[in-house]
Each structure stands twice: as structure tokens, then as C-alpha cells.
Amino acid sequence: MDQDHADDPLSLPPGGTCPRVLVVEDNAINLELVVALLKQGGCEVLVAETAEAGLRLARADRPDLILMDLQLPVMSGYEAVQRLKADAATASIPVVALTAQAMRGDEARAREAGCVAYLTKPLNTRLFWNVLRRFLPRDGVPSR
């Protein structure tokens, strides 16, 4: 990867498939920022403000990647990830934790739940794009 462009949005090949990303986030400001970044990168974005809605969308729409806030009302993001990984229909979808939590042990807990990566808020856009490049399909071929 070209380090000079590490904080650039995804660069999709001409005619390439737009990756579909599900963002599960209950904070309107964080949601707006992540959605704007993803759209700038050429992604199709699905949005859920609760874990329950995120589970339904994941099953129905089979996104290429899920960005999951871990602190959600009613059902936590940790529980939602565990449910996604236990469901044959959604188990193969990579889930990236997206959280303001940065306490010791939180990343390990997220990975134990089934997350493939852990991003903290406020977002570092360079790290954000680097992580997404690792897990999003390139020209219709999953990177996972």
C-alpha cells in the first residue's frame, strides 16, 4: 500500500463494485461522521441505531463489513457481535469495533466477541482507511 495515500478514501477500480458497509451507531454526530467518510470512499452505507436493527439489516442485506459501536442501548455491541458470529447467515461478515471505550482489556474483549479490528473515537482517519482496506472487498473479491 502506498503510505502517501494511507489516509485517502478507498480507491475503487473503474467499474468496481461499491462495498456495502453497515454502521451500527446510536450517537448522531458519530454516525454522521462515519457515514460521510464511507460515502466519500465510495461505499454504500446501511445504518442502524440499535443492535437489534443492526442484526436485522445484517441478516437481510449481507453487508461486506459491519462497523459496530460497543456501547448501545438495550443490547450491547459485544452481544450483537456474538449473535452475528453465532448465526450462519452472518458469521463470515467481518465486524470492526468502533467505540469511545479505550480502557485496558476492551480491545481483547471486542476481539473475543468476534471483532476483527478495534477503532477508537475520535477517529484517526488514516487508521480508519487502513483497517477498512484490510477487510473490504476489492473489485468484488472479499479481502477477508
N, C-alpha and C positions, 0 to 999 in steps of 0.2 A: 504494500500500500504506500502511496506517495504521502509522506509525512507533511509536505507543504499544504496538502489539501485535507488533512485529517479532521478539521472542524467544518469542512464543507458538507452540505447535504449529500444524500445519496446521488450518485450519477448513474442514471439508468441508460442502458444502450437504446438507440433508436428502435422503436417498435417493441421494446422490452415490456414485460408485464409489470404493472404497478403493484408493489407489495401491499397487502392489506394488514393493517395493524389495529388491534383492539386496545383502547386505552380505558382502564377501569380506575377512575379517579373521582372523588367526591368534592374536591376543592375547585371551585370555578376558575380561579386565577391560574392554578397549576394546570388544569385541564386545557384552558385556552392557550397557554404557552406551548404545551406538548403537542396539541393539535396543529398549531401554526407551524412548529418545527417540522412535523411529519408531512404536512401538506407541502411545505417548501421543498422537502426532499422527494416529492413525487409519490408519496404514499396515499393509498385510500385509507381513510380513518373511520373506524367504528368507535362509538362512545357509549360507556355505561357509567352511571354514577353510583351504583351499588354492586356488591359482589354477586348478588342474585341475578341482576340484569346482565352482568358480565358473563356468568355461567351460561345463561340462555343464549346470548349472542355468540359465544364461543362454539356452542353446540350447533347452532343454526347456520352460522356463516363461515366457520372454519378459517379464521384469520391465519396469516403466516406467522404472526408474533403477537404476544399479549404484553402490554406494559401494565403492571398491577401495583396499585397503591396498597401498602400493607395495613394501613390504619383506616378501615372503612367502617361505617355504621352497621350494626346488626351482625353481619358476618365479616370476620377479618379477612384481609387479603391472604394471610397464611392458610386459613381454612379453605378459601376459594381455590388456591393453587393446589392444595391436597386433593380437592374434589376433581379438579381438571385432570390431574395426573392419574386419578383412580378410574376415570371414565375413558374407555377405549376410543371413543369418538374424538376426544380432545387431548389424550395423553401425549401425543407427539408434538403438540404445539409448544414452541419454546416460550417461557414466561420470564420476563425480566422484572425484578422488583424495582419499584420506583417509589422512594419513600423519604420522608424527612427524618426518619429514625436513623441514627448513626451511633448507636450505643454498642459497646463491646458485645459480641455474640449475636447481634441482629443479622449480620450477613450470613453467618453459619446457619442460623435458624431459617432464613429465607431459602438457602440452598437445600437444607434438609426437607423443607416443604415441597421442593421441586423446581425452584427458580434456577435458571441457567446463568444469571448475572444479577448484579445488585447496583443500582444507581441511586445516589442521594440527591436530595433537593437542598439548596438550589442547584439546578442542573449545570454541569460543566458540559458545554455543547461539544467540545472535542471528544470527550469520553462517551457522550451520548451517541454520536455518529459512529465512533469506533465499535461500540457494542452492537448497534443495530446492523452495521455491515457484517458482523460475525454471524448473525442469526437470520437475517432476511434473505429470501431467495434472490438470486441474480439471474435475470432473463428467464424467469420461470422455473429455475432449478434451485431447490432449497439449499441453503448453506449449512444446514444442520448436520 
